[in-house]
Amino acid sequence: MSNAASLSDSGFTTSAPEKPSTRWFVCALLFAATTINYMDRSVLSLIEPLLHNLPFMGWDFSQDAVHQDVFNNNYGNIIICFQVAYGVGLLTAGRVIDKLGTKLGYAIAIAVWALASMSHALVGSVVGFCIARALLGLGESGNFPAAIKATTEWFPSEERALATGIFNSGSNASAFIAPALVAFVTYRFGWRAAFVTTGSMGLIWLVVWLLFPYNKLRRGATQTQINLQEVVSPSANRGFFALFGELAHHKGLYAFSIAKGLTDPIWWFYLFYLPKFLNENYGLDLAHAYWEIVAVYAVSSVGSIAGGGFSGFLMKRGYSVNSGRKIALLICALCVVPIMLVPTMGHISPNSAWPAVALFALAAAAHQGWSANLFSTPTDMFPSTAVSTVVGLGGAIGAVGGATFTWIVKHYFSLHPMLIFSLAGLAYLTALLIFHLLVPRLGQPRTA
């Protein structure tokens, strides 16, 4: 099979940018935006210990158990406000970006979340924090729909997963940058300055984004994108919500959404449970578990880029888009399976956490590689005019899956840890099987 036959985006309908490096500059912008996105959402958790002693909040954590319960409930409600707003935002953010275009849509999204982040510095009540977090969630819901749409407009199929893997690793980069930056700023200027600092970084990014001639330089529609226009109605007069109804007839939407719903929760489970696991099984608090946690984030960044690049590697060697994507997804899914052994690590290696950390790192890296390829599948199934909408809808299902799995973990983990890790280990293979049954061949319109 020749490369020309196997690569879906082998020809342009209009001229591509004169300098191919331009698209990697765009990828760098997407990486920076994703890093800022995760930094903004992490500030609250990093300064959380300081919130205990804010008298005007009524959260004096030092007084008694009643005040402790009040603090926990209020803090939990603030987190829930972000999660609900983020999930609701995903339902419409993608459609807004598809309507307005990537440049304007992304600009609005980051402006909203940057200003929302900075607004935390102005609040003085639980309600204020809830409102600020809700606005942050609404703004941040536009990041991935806009970024995936941008990769569709700038990169050929064989490079999209790699580009996605690179910018998606910004979620891991924030884990290295945010703690040090927030600690420094908070120590020098107070906790309010931490929100202003990360929020202002978003505004700086916004200036660069607006100055960059995005629409003038981006590549033209490819032949595959033109062929995929038949997936949705070409009518320019359809209403804002009409596309949702049209997409409901296509199996690709369900394949992507189910895969997100089954696998997104596992990623959050790894990140939230790892510190608890290290503390309960090896007596390591956050200070003493620093290198173990850093190792997981570092390896997952490698997995994001390597996993995303692997499907392109296959395509450039004659594999079809369908084979390249699904082989990469299968390898990532198989690399997650060993996470099922984590509950036995306490018996196998009772004195060292590193064997268990290695399993977490492998699974986290595999998830990021999986995500890089999964995020690219809407670009193989839908035209760029619908990609953000599909990504947003899938992300919303992922948020629902996350809430569901969190409930399962909360109620059953202490009794059946092996069950939880078995679900985590098999979720990706299950998702891939369902995806393949719904979409046997990527790149070809499939109606329900």
N, C-alpha and C positions, 0 to 999 in steps of 0.2 A: 504494500500500500504506500503510495507516495505521500510526501508531506502535503503537497498541494491538495490532494484528495482528502486528507484526514483533518486538516486544520480548517475549522469552520470560518475563520476570519482571514482568509488568505489574501483577499483583495479589498481595496478601498473604493468607495464610490466617489469620494473627493480626496484631495491631496492630504496626506498626513503631515504633522508638524515637520519642519525642515530638520530640526535637531531631535533625534529620538530621546535624548537625555531629558527633554522637556517633560515627558510623561513620568519620569522618575522624580522630577521636582514636584510634580503633582502628588505622587505617592508619598514624598517626604512631608508635604503639607497635610495629607490625610493621617500620616503617622503622628505628626505634632498635634493635630486636632483630637485624635483618639487619646493620646497621652494626657492632654489637658482635660478632656472629658472625664477620665478616670481619676485624675487628681482632684478635680472639683468635687466629685462625689465622695471622695475619701477623707476630705478635710474634717468633716463632722466626727467621724469615728476616731480620728487621730487626736482631736482636742477634747474628746469626750470626758477624760478624767478631770479637766478643768471646769466642766459644766456642773460638777457635783457641788461646787462651793459658790455658785452664783446666788446670792441671797435674794435678788429681785425675781429670780425664777421660782423660788420656793422649793429648791431641790437640794437642801442641805443634807448631803449623803452621810454626814458624820453623826447625826443626832440619834436615830433609832431605826428599827426595822420598818416602821411605817413609812418614814421618809425614803428609805431605800426602795420600797415597793412603788411609791409614787414616782420616784425618779425612773425606775425601770419601765413603768407603764408609759410615762410621758415620752421617754426616749424611744420606746418601741413604736408609739403612735407616730412620732416624727419620721421614723424609718418607713413605716407603712405608707405614709403620705407620699413619699418619694416613689415607692414601688408601684403603688396604684396609679399615680400620675404618669410614670414611665410607661406602664403597660397600656394605659388609655391613649397616651401620646403616640405610641407605635401604631395604633389603629388608623390614625389619620395623618401622621407626619409624612409617611411615604407618599401618600396621595398628594399632599401639598407640594412636596419636592418634585414629583412627576409633573404637576401642573405648572409650577413656577420655573422649573429648570434647576439644574444642580447648583449653579453659582449663586443665584438669589436665594434658593431654598436653604442651602447650607449656611449662607450668611445670616439668614433670619434665625436658624436654629442655634448657631453658636452665640449670636447676640443675645438671645433670650437666656441661654444657660449661663453665659458669662455675667450678665447683669443680675441674674437670679443668685449666682454664687456670691457676688459682691453684696447683695441685699441682706445676706446673713449677718453682716456686720452692723446692720441697723436694728435688728430685732431685739426685743427684751421680754419675750414671753414664749410660752409653749406654742400658742397659736401662731405667733410670728414665725417661729421656726418651721411649723407645719406648712404655712403658706410659701415660705422661701423654698423648702424642699420640694413642694409640689411643682412650683414654677421651674425648678432645676430639672425635675424629672421630665416635664413637658418639653423643655428645650433639648435635653440630652437624648431624647427619643429620636431626634432627627439625625444623629451622627451616623449610624450604620446604614440606614437607607440612602443617605446622601453619598457616603463614601463608596458603597457598592455601585451606585449609579455612576459615580465618577470613574471607577475602574472599567465599567462597560464602555464609557465614552472615550477613554484614553488608551486602553490596552486590548490587544488581540486575545482570543480565548486562551491560547497557550501561556499567556503571562498573567492572566487575571488572578488566578489562585495565589501566585507568588506575590503579586502586588497586595492582595488581600492579607496574606500572611504577614507581610512586612508592616502594613499599617495596623493590623490587629495586634501585633506585638507591642504596640503602644500601651495597651492595657497592662502589660507586664512591666514596661519601662516606668510607668507611674509608681509602681510598688517600690522602685529603687529611689526615685526622685522625691516623691511626696513626703515621706517621713522626715528626711533630712531638711527639706525646704520648710515644711510646716513647723518643725521643731525650732529651727533657727529664727524664723520670723516671729513665732509666738513668744519665744524667749526674749527677743529684743523689743517687740512692739505690742504684744498681747494677742489674744486669740482672734479678735476681730480682724486684725491685719492679715491673718492667714487667709481668710476668705477673700479679702481685697486683692491679695497677691496672686492667687491662682485665677481669680476672675479676670484680673487685668491681663493676664497672659492670653486669655481667650480674646480679649479686645485687640491685643497686638496682632494675634493671628488673623483676626477679621480684617484689619487694615491691609495686611499682605495679600489676603485672599481677594479683596475688592480691587486692589491695584493690579493683580495678575490678569492678563487678557485671556481668561479661560475660554470663552466662546470663540474667540478669534483663532486660537491656536489648536484647539482640540481636533482630534481625528474625525473624519467624516463617518457617516453610517456605513457599516460593512454590508456585504451581500447577505450574510446570515441575518443581520438585524433587519434588513429589508424583507427577507423571507419570513421572519418571525412576526412581522406586522399583522399577518393573518390570524395570529393567536388572539388578538383583541380587535375590536371594531376600529377602523381607521377614521371614524367620524370625529371631526374636530369640535363638533357642537354638543357632544354628550355632556351631561351634567357632572358635577363634582363626584357624586357617589355612584354614577352609572358603571364605572370601571369595576367596582366591587362585584356587581352582579355578573358582569362579563367574565371576570376571573373565576367566579364560583363554578363555571362550567368546565374548568380545565384541571386535570389531575396534577399537573405540576405544582399548583398552589398547595394542594393537600400533601403532596410528597414532601415539599420543603417544610411546610408548617409542622407536620407530624415529626419529622426528623429534628426540628428545633425543639419541639415540645418534649421529646424523649431525651435529648442530650444536653440542652442548656442547663437543666437542673443539676446534672452531675458535676459540671464545672464549678458551680457555686457551692455544691456540697464539698468538693475537694478544698476549696479556699477557706470556707467557714469551719470545716471540721478539723483540718490539719493542726492548727494550734492547740485545739482541745485534745486531739489524739496524742500529741507530743507531751502535753502536760499530764494527762491521766495515765499514760502508759510508761512514760520515761521521766516524769517529774521535771520537765523542762518548761519554764515560763517563757514569755515572749522574748525577754532579754537573752536567755540562754539557748533559745531555739532559733536565733537570728539566722545563722548560716544554713540551717536546715531549710528554713522557709525561703531564704534567698536562692538556694540551690533549685528549689521547685520552680520558682519564677524564672530563673535563668534558663533552665532546661526547657521550660514551656515556650520561651521565646524562640529558642532554636527549633523546636518542633513546629511552631507556627510558620516560620520561614521555610524550613526544609520540607515540611508537609505540603505547603502551598506550591513550592517549586517542583515537587516530584511529578505532579500531574502534567505540568508543562514539559518536563523532561521527557515523559513518555510520548506526549503528542509530537514533539519535535523529532522523535524517532519513529514516526509512522503510525502510532496508535491514534484511534479516533478520539474525539472529545468525550464520547460516551465511555470508552474503555479507559482513557486516561483518568478521568474524574473518578470513576467507580473503583478502579484498582487502587488509587490513592486513598479513597474512603475506606476500602476494605482493609488495607494495611494498617491505617490508623485505628480502625475498630478492633482489629486483632491485638494491637499494642495496648489497648485498654484492659483487656481480659485479665491480665495478671493482678489487677487491683483487687480481685476477689481473694487474694492470699493475705491481704493486710491483717485481718483478724487473727491470723495464725502467727504473725511476726513476733508477738510477745513471748511465745514459747520457743520459736526458732532462734531469736536474737533478743534475749531479755535485757541485755546490758548496753546495747547500741541501737539508736534509732535509725541509723543510716540505711539498713536494708529496707525498712518500711518507707523511708523518705524516697529511696530510689524507685519504689513502686508508684508512689504518688507522683514523682517527677515524670516517670514514663507515661503515666496516664494523663497527666496535665499536658505534656508535650503532644501526645496523640490527640487529645481533644482540640488543641489549638490548630494542629494540622488538619484535623477533620473539619473544623470551622472554616478554615481558609478555603477548602474545597467546596464545602456545603454552601457557603455564601456565594460562591461563583456559579452554582447551578441555576439560579434564576436568570443569569445573563445568558445561559445556554438554552433556556426555555421560553423567555419572554423578550419582547423588544424593550429598548432602553426607556421608552415612554411608560412602561409599567413596572420596571424593575424595583424602584423604590417602594412602590405600593406593595408588591409581593414580599419584599424584605421586611417591611413594617408589619404586615399581617403575620408573617412567620415569627417575628420577634415577639409579638403580643402573645402568640400561642406558647412561645418559650417562657414568657413571664408567668403564664398560667401554670405551665408545667413545673416551674420553679416553686411556686406557692404550694402546689399539690405535693411535690416531693419533700418540701420542708415539713409539711404536716405529717407525712409518713415517717420521716426521720424522727420528728419530735415525739411521736407516739410509740414507735416500735424499735428504735435503734438500740436502746439499752437492753431490750429483751432479745432482739434478733439481729445483732450486728452483721452476721454472715449473710442474712437475707438482704440487708441494705447494700452491702458491697457486691453481692451477686447481681442485684438489679443494676448497680452502677457498671459492672463489668460487661453485662449483656445488652445494655441499652443501645449501644452503637451498632452492633450486629443486627439487632431487631429493627432499628431505624433504617439501616441500609437495605434490609430485605424488603421492608414495606415500600421504601423509595423505589427500588428496582421493580417491584410488582406494579406500582402505579405508573412509573415512567421507564419502560424497558429500554428506551433509546433517547438520550438527551439530544436536544436540538430539533426534535420533530414535534409539532403541535399534537397534543393529546387531549381530547375532550372527554368530559366525564360521561 
